[in-house]
Amino acid sequence: RFQRRYPELLGALQLAVPQVSAATRLGYRVQAVPLDQATATRLCEALATEKTGCLVVPR
């Protein structure tokens, strides 16, 4: 669903969607791989303009 919402940003990326839980809530974390640091940062900045949270996690 996330790729369909932002096809111009995520369309060509391989996404992993692990399920995560925090306290009493269940959610999903979307991971786009493989990206270098600069590309990941630009992607997060673009998603931020769409009011979507993003965090670059180095491998």
N, C-alpha and C positions, 0 to 999 in steps of 0.2 A: 504494500500500500504506500509506503514511504517513497519508493522509486516512482510510482505513478503520480504522486503529488508533486515531485520535483524532478521531472524527467530531464530537464536541461542541465541540472546539476549532478544527478546521480545515475542517469540512464546507462552509462557505459561502465559503471563500477560494479565490482563483485561485492555483495553485501552479506554479512553474517548477522543473524538476529537471535542472539541468545536471550533466554528468559531470565529475568532477575527479580528478586524479591527483597523488599525493605520493610521491616516491621510488619504491618498488616496489609501492605499493598503489593500487588504483583504487576510487573511491567516488562518491557522489552528494551534492549539496548541495541541500537543499530550500529554496526561496525563496517566501515568501508575500507576495503583492503585491495591491493597494496597501494599506499600513497606515500610520497615523500613528505617531509615536514612542511615545506613551503606550499605544496599543493593542498595538503590537509588544512593548513591555516587559511588559505584562500577559500576553500570550500566552507569552512566554519564561518568565515566572514560573510559569505553569500547567504548561508542559511540564517545567520543572525538578522539579515535585512528582511527575511521572511518570518521573523519572530519565532524561530526554531532554535532550541538550544543545541550547542555543539561543543565538544571538548576534544582537543588533540591529545592523544596518549601515545608517547613514543614507544617503540618496540625495542 
